[in-house]
Amino acid sequence: MARTPSDALRWMADGQRLLSSVIAGLDASDFRADSLLPGWTRGHLVAHVAGNAEALGNLVIWAATGVETPMYASPEERAASIERGAALPAADLTAWEAGSATALAEGLDRLTMAQWAHEIRTAQGRLLPATEIPWLRAREVMVHTVDLALGIGFADLPADFLSALVSDIKAKRGDVPAVDARLPEVAAWLAGRPHSLTDAPDLGPWL
């Protein structure tokens, strides 16, 4: 069954609650520990997720006003923002992530039916209707919560979200071999994350 905008909004909210519960109470040493993404600490990862909420908020402004508002000023500024965020005190980093997520959700909630249909452009250059913004965010909060390496795996994510994620990644990766395995393992493999599949080819990182 194809995902709907309502599905994406639900997954976005569920993923945010999961992420918030996982990072609540982390201290500076926790944020300095490695994430599952090579070269990034947990602090880098949370800063990326916080910055992503602000960037998607720019797309909400675009949809609401019709004024082109790119996600990021430049790739260099995006990278610099992540570095600055990773160096923040733990409480400030957690607050930034929570505040940016709240602002994004509130901005989406204010969009009218007509504004939801407006086209925006992602950082990768894809033109999409604004109805896709919640799906973009749901992927970020769900998958990156796993990447924090704090006890949440793909098997802990909603099955309907995983089905949508697998379909999305397959569409973007193109021709990938079929594998007979449990949905969470297939999702992890397709996303280029650690998995238990023994005969599946290495697809490299995604998201």
N, C-alpha and C positions, 0 to 999 in steps of 0.2 A: 504494500500500500504506500502511495506517495505521501511524503511529509507535507504538512500544511503550515501556514504561518502561525496558527495557534499552537501546533506541536513545537515549533521553534521557540516561541515565547515561553512555553512551559519548560522546555529543556534549558533555555537560558537562565530562567529563575532557579530551577533545580540545581544546575551546575554552579551558579553563584553561591547558593546556600552551601553546597558541598565544599567548594573552595574556601569559603569563609570559615567553615567549621574546622577545616584542616589547618589553616594558617593561624587560627586564633591562639594567642598565647605563645607563639614562637618568639624566641629571643635572638639576639644578634648572632650567636654561634649557630643557631639553627639555620638562619638565612645565609650564613657563609658556607654551609655545607653544599656539596655538589647536588645538582639536580640530575635527572636522567638525560638532559640535553648536553652534549659535549661542550665544554668551555663555559657553561653557565652554572652559577650557583642558584640556590633557591631564591636568593634575593634578586638576581637578574631575571629569573622567570616571573616572579610576582610583579616586578617593575614592568616587564613586558606586558603582562595581562592588564595592569593598571593603565599603561599607555595605550593599549589596544582599545579599552573602553572609551578613552578620550578621543582616539582616532575615529572610532565608529560614531561617536557623538558628533564629530564634524560632518559625517555623512547624513546624520539626522538633520543637522542644520541645513545641509544642501537640499534634502528632501522637503523640508519645511518652508524654505525661502526661495528655492530655485536658483540660488547663488552658488556657483561652483565652489566647494569647500573641500580641498583634498584631505585625505586622512592624515598625511604627514607633510611637513614642510619640505623634507628631503630625507633620503636614506641616512645621511650623516647625522641629522638632528634626531632621528628616531633612535639610532644607536647610542648617541650621546645621552639621550633621555634615560635609556635603560641603564647606562653606567651610573648616572647620577642617582637614579632610584635605588639601585643595588647598594649604594653607599649610605643610604638614609638610615637613621635609627630604626629599630624594628617597629616601634609603635607608629612612627611616621609613615613607614612603608605600608603597613597594614591599613592605616587610615586612608592613605592615598588610594589604595586598591578599592576599599569599601566606598569611598566617596565618588570615585570615577564610575563605579558600577551603578551606584544609585542615580547619579546624574544621567547616565545613559538610559536606564530604565524609565526615568521620568520623562526624558525627551521623547522616547518612543511612544510613551503613553499619550503624549499631547498631539501626535500626528493625526491628521484627519484622514478620512477614507481616500480623498483625492491625493493627499501628500504621500500616503503609503505607495501609491502607484508611480510616483516620480522616479526617474532613473538617477542612479548615482554611479560613481566609478570607484572601484577598489584600488588599493595600492598597487595591485598587479595589472591594472588597466582594464579590468572587466567591467562592462556596463551591466548593471543589475537593477531591478526595481527595489525600492526601499524595503519591501516586504522580506528581502533576503538578509537584512541586517541582523535580526535576531538569530538566524541560523549561523551566520559568521561568528557571532558572539558565543553561541552555545558550543560550537566546536572548540573555541579557545578555552573557555572555562572548564569544560569537561576533560578534554585531552590534557591540558596543562596541569590540572589537578593530579592526574596520574603521573605526569612528569616530575612532580615535586618529590616523588619517592618517599612518601609519608604514609604508606600503607594502603593507598587506594589504587586498585588495578582496573583494567578494562572490564573485568567481570563485575565490578561494583557499579558500573554505569547502566542506565536504563536500557533494556533490550531494544526498545523501539528506536532510541537514539542511535544505538550501535548499528542497527539495520540501515538507518538513514546515512550514517557516517560511511559505512561500507559502500553503499551505492554511490555516494558523493566522491569518495576517493577513487573508486573504479572508473568513474566517468572522467576524472581528471588525469589519472595515470594512463588511461588507454587500455591496451591489450595486456592483461595480467592473467596468469594461469589460474584455473579454478583449484581450490584446495578443499578437502573434506575435513573440516575441523569445527570446533565450537566457535560460535559467533565472536566472543571476546578475543579469542586467539587470532581469528581472521582479521578483526579490526586492528589489533596491535601490530600484526604483520604488515598490513596494508599501510598503516601510519608510520612504518619504519621504527617501531618501538620494540623493546625486548619481548620475545614470544617463545613458545615451546615447540613450534613447528619445526620438524627436522628436514623436510624435503622441499621447503618453500625457498625460492630464490631471494636474495637480498635486494630489496627495492629502494633502499636509501631513505633518508628522512623526508617527512612531509609535515606541513604546518610548523 
